[in-house]
Amino acid sequence: MTPVELSRVVLDAVRCAVAEGQLRGVVPERVVVGEPGAGGCGEYATNVALQLARAAGKPPRQVAEILRSRLVGMDGVRDVVVTGPGFLNFLLEEQADPLGGLVREIRRCGARYGHGDALAGEVVALRVPYEVRAEVVADAIVRIVASQGGRATVEHGEPVNVRPVPAPEDPAPLGPDAARWALLHPAPHDRPRITADHLVQREANPLFRVRYAHARVRAVGRNAARLGFDAEPGRLGEGAAHSDALQSPLADYPRILAAAATHRAPDRLARHLVTIADAVLPFVTCVLPLGEEKPSAAHRARLALAEAAGTVLAGGLSLLGIDAPEHL
């Protein structure tokens, strides 16, 4: 069970508890599930009971116990433990395969993986100055807000509410993709570098690493097809180095995307794509069979994980308005 799947399960439990009168208040649009904090246990945890307590008119631990009674015994969940003031901690069944579930979730959603309803029904009015970086940032915000169910409008007028530090010069000579990256990757308070470094095909260039990682995944898929096997989520087997480093940023992508939408911060998405790319590149070396080795179920599972990462990279770049080439 992935964090996204578990979040849906918890949200359904909250809806049922409210509908049946066990809890009062408005059902939240989303439930955040992450790693347990200090004093927690299990694979995942959520503080949703603390968020609901005031409206429910009950202590957070009582709210947590109400939800726990609905969550214990769910498929893939071995136990739910209440800790601290009311945190729900989830212990998954040993046979559960969180990584396989994550890969299947990404394959099911495709480029829409990470899209959600955090801003459902919300209209975000962006007011920007007549300046190229502000225009590009606003355009990316429109795409990212839409990925979370909201709608953003852009106009020029006071008071301005999107004002990143302006570009020191015209980025157009870099070309559309490198120019957008140069303007979107830095935090809004940082001055963007409009230099040829963004065009260099080397590891020192973050944009190159992201696009190269995507292209490498696509190349691995083509090579696997020539060897006669395709992707199938499952156990990676021994020798699947770097898979743990890749699982975490892929699982965290929906949270990062929702935060980028909520805080109007495309730079958060851009930097997370770099994190994913840096985890993908070492991993792809173990996807294809070596020498006389025959393709196995483990190779198919590794290919599925690599392709899932490529899907996320392509989807993220698309939200930034940047092309994800098949060849590089």
C-alpha positions in Angstrom: 0.0 0.0 0.0 1.4 3.4 -1.1 1.1 6.6 0.9 -1.4 7.8 -1.8 -3.5 4.7 -1.4 -3.4 4.8 2.4 -4.4 8.5 2.3 -7.5 7.6 0.4 -8.3 4.8 2.8 -8.0 7.1 5.8 -10.1 9.8 4.1 -12.8 7.2 3.4 -12.8 6.3 7.1 -13.2 10.0 8.1 -16.1 10.4 5.6 -17.9 7.3 7.0 -17.3 8.4 10.6 -18.9 11.8 9.8 -21.7 10.4 7.8 -22.6 8.0 10.7 -22.4 10.7 13.3 -19.3 9.5 15.2 -17.5 12.7 14.3 -18.7 16.2 13.5 -17.2 18.8 11.2 -16.2 19.2 7.6 -14.4 16.3 5.9 -11.0 17.5 4.8 -10.2 17.5 1.1 -7.1 15.4 1.6 -5.2 13.5 4.3 -1.4 13.7 4.5 0.4 10.4 5.2 4.1 10.3 5.8 6.9 8.7 7.8 6.2 8.4 11.6 7.8 11.1 13.7 9.6 10.7 17.0 7.8 8.2 19.2 5.9 6.7 16.3 6.0 3.3 14.8 5.3 1.3 11.7 5.7 2.4 8.0 3.4 5.4 7.8 1.6 7.9 10.1 -0.9 10.7 9.9 -2.0 13.5 12.2 -5.5 13.7 10.8 -7.1 13.1 14.3 -5.5 16.2 15.6 -6.8 18.2 12.7 -10.4 17.0 13.3 -10.5 17.2 17.1 -11.7 20.8 17.5 -14.6 20.5 15.0 -15.5 17.1 16.4 -15.6 18.4 20.0 -13.5 15.5 21.2 -9.9 14.9 22.4 -7.6 14.0 19.5 -6.9 10.6 21.0 -10.6 9.8 21.1 -10.9 10.9 17.5 -7.9 8.7 16.7 -9.4 5.7 18.4 -12.7 6.1 16.4 -10.7 6.1 13.2 -8.5 3.3 14.3 -11.5 1.0 14.8 -12.4 1.6 11.2 -8.9 1.1 9.8 -7.8 -2.0 11.6 -8.1 -5.0 9.4 -8.0 -3.2 6.1 -6.3 -5.1 3.3 -2.5 -4.7 3.7 -2.7 -3.2 7.2 -1.5 -5.4 10.0 -2.3 -2.9 12.8 -3.0 0.8 13.6 -1.4 2.2 16.7 -2.3 5.5 18.4 0.7 7.4 19.8 1.4 10.8 21.4 -1.6 13.2 21.4 -3.4 11.3 18.7 -1.1 10.2 15.8 -2.3 7.2 13.8 0.6 4.9 13.0 0.2 2.1 10.3 2.0 -1.2 10.4 1.7 -2.9 7.1 1.4 -6.7 6.5 4.7 -8.3 5.9 3.6 -9.7 2.6 2.6 -6.2 1.5 4.8 -4.7 -1.2 4.9 -0.9 -0.8 7.3 -0.5 -3.8 5.2 -2.7 -6.1 2.1 -0.9 -5.0 3.7 2.5 -5.7 4.8 1.4 -9.2 1.3 0.1 -10.0 -0.2 3.4 -8.8 2.1 5.3 -11.1 1.4 3.0 -14.0 -2.3 3.4 -13.4 -2.2 7.2 -13.2 0.4 7.8 -15.9 1.3 11.4 -16.3 -1.5 12.3 -13.9 0.3 10.6 -11.0 0.4 13.1 -8.1 -2.6 15.0 -9.4 -5.2 15.5 -6.7 -8.0 17.6 -5.3 -6.1 19.7 -2.7 -7.3 22.9 -4.4 -10.6 21.5 -5.7 -13.0 24.3 -6.6 -10.5 27.0 -5.6 -9.9 30.0 -8.0 -6.4 31.5 -7.6 -6.0 35.0 -8.9 -2.4 35.8 -9.9 -1.4 39.4 -10.4 2.0 39.8 -12.0 4.2 42.6 -13.2 5.2 43.0 -16.9 8.4 41.0 -16.5 9.5 37.8 -18.2 10.3 35.7 -15.1 7.0 36.6 -13.4 5.1 35.7 -16.5 6.8 32.3 -16.8 6.4 31.5 -13.1 2.7 32.4 -13.3 2.2 30.2 -16.4 3.7 27.2 -14.4 1.6 28.0 -11.4 -1.5 27.8 -13.6 -0.5 24.3 -14.7 0.4 23.1 -11.2 -2.8 24.5 -9.6 -4.9 22.7 -12.2 -3.1 19.5 -11.3 -4.7 19.8 -7.8 -8.2 20.6 -9.0 -8.0 24.4 -8.8 -8.1 27.1 -11.5 -5.6 30.0 -11.7 -6.1 33.2 -13.6 -3.4 35.6 -14.6 -3.7 39.4 -14.9 -1.5 42.5 -14.6 -2.4 44.9 -11.9 -1.9 46.0 -8.4 -1.4 44.7 -5.8 1.0 42.3 -7.4 1.1 38.9 -5.6 3.6 37.1 -7.8 6.9 39.0 -8.0 10.0 36.8 -8.2 13.4 38.5 -8.4 13.6 39.5 -12.1 15.9 37.9 -14.6 19.0 40.1 -15.1 18.7 39.7 -18.9 16.6 38.3 -21.7 16.6 34.4 -21.3 15.3 33.9 -24.9 18.8 33.0 -26.4 18.8 29.9 -24.2 15.9 28.4 -26.1 12.4 27.8 -24.6 13.2 24.8 -22.4 16.5 26.0 -20.9 15.1 29.5 -20.5 12.0 28.2 -18.5 14.2 26.1 -16.3 16.6 29.0 -15.6 13.6 31.0 -14.5 11.7 28.3 -12.6 14.4 26.3 -10.8 15.7 29.0 -8.4 13.6 30.0 -5.4 11.6 33.2 -6.1 13.9 35.3 -3.9 17.0 34.1 -5.7 18.2 35.9 -8.9 18.2 33.5 -11.8 21.4 32.8 -13.8 20.9 33.5 -17.5 24.0 31.7 -18.7 25.1 29.1 -21.2 25.5 26.6 -18.2 21.9 25.7 -18.7 22.8 24.3 -22.2 25.8 22.2 -21.2 25.3 18.5 -21.5 27.1 17.6 -18.3 26.2 16.4 -14.8 26.8 19.9 -13.4 23.6 21.0 -15.2 20.5 20.0 -13.2 18.2 20.4 -16.3 20.5 18.0 -18.2 20.4 15.4 -15.4 16.6 15.5 -15.3 16.1 15.2 -19.1 19.0 12.7 -19.4 17.5 10.5 -16.7 14.2 10.4 -18.6 15.9 9.6 -21.9 18.0 6.8 -20.2 14.8 5.2 -18.9 13.3 5.3 -22.4 16.4 3.8 -23.9 16.4 1.0 -21.3 12.8 0.3 -22.2 13.7 0.0 -25.9 16.7 -2.2 -25.1 14.4 -4.5 -22.9 12.0 -4.8 -25.8 14.9 -6.0 -28.1 15.7 -8.6 -25.4 12.2 -9.8 -25.4 10.8 -8.7 -22.1 8.6 -5.9 -20.8 7.8 -4.3 -17.4 5.8 -6.0 -14.7 5.7 -4.6 -11.1 7.0 -7.1 -8.5 9.9 -7.9 -6.3 13.2 -6.5 -7.5 15.4 -9.3 -6.3 18.9 -9.2 -5.1 21.3 -6.7 -6.7 18.7 -4.0 -7.3 21.0 -1.3 -5.9 19.7 2.2 -5.3 16.0 1.2 -5.3 15.4 2.5 -1.8 16.8 5.9 -2.8 14.4 6.0 -5.7 11.3 4.8 -3.9 11.2 7.7 -1.4 11.2 10.6 -3.8 8.6 8.9 -6.1 6.3 8.2 -3.1 6.8 11.8 -2.0 6.0 13.3 -5.4 2.2 13.9 -4.8 3.0 15.7 -1.5 5.6 17.9 -3.3 3.2 18.7 -6.1 0.4 19.6 -3.8 2.8 21.9 -1.8 4.0 23.5 -5.1 0.3 24.3 -5.9 -0.6 25.4 -2.4 2.4 27.7 -2.0 2.5 28.8 -5.7 6.1 27.5 -5.9 7.1 25.8 -9.1 10.7 25.8 -7.9 9.7 23.1 -5.4 8.6 20.8 -8.2 11.8 21.6 -10.3 14.1 20.7 -7.4 12.2 17.5 -6.6 12.6 16.4 -10.2 16.3 16.8 -9.8 16.1 14.6 -6.7 14.3 11.9 -8.7 16.7 12.1 -11.6 19.7 11.7 -9.3 18.1 8.6 -7.9 17.2 7.1 -11.3 20.5 7.4 -13.0 22.4 4.9 -10.7 19.4 2.6 -10.6 19.1 2.0 -14.4 22.4 0.2 -14.4 20.8 -2.8 -12.8 17.7 -3.0 -15.0 18.9 -5.0 -18.0 20.5 -8.5 -17.8 24.3 -8.7 -17.9 26.3 -11.0 -20.1 24.6 -14.4 -20.5 22.0 -13.6 -17.9 18.5 -14.3 -18.9 15.6 -11.8 -18.3 13.8 -12.7 -15.1 10.8 -11.5 -13.1 13.2 -9.3 -11.1 14.4 -7.6 -14.4 10.8 -7.0 -15.3 10.1 -5.4 -11.9 13.2 -3.2 -12.1 12.1 -2.1 -15.6 8.7 -1.2 -14.2 10.2 0.9 -11.5 12.5 2.7 -13.9 9.6 3.4 -16.3 7.5 4.7 -13.4 10.3 7.1 -12.6 10.4 8.2 -16.2 6.7 8.8 -16.2 7.0 11.0 -13.1 9.9 13.0 -14.7 8.0 13.5 -17.9 4.8 14.6 -16.0 6.7 17.0 -13.8 8.5 18.6 -16.7 5.3 19.0 -18.6 3.8 20.9 -15.7 6.8 23.2 -15.9 6.2 23.6 -19.6 9.4 21.8 -20.5 9.9 19.1 -23.1 11.0 15.6 -22.0 12.9 14.1 -25.0 12.9 10.4 -25.8 16.5 10.7 -27.0 19.3 13.0 -25.7 
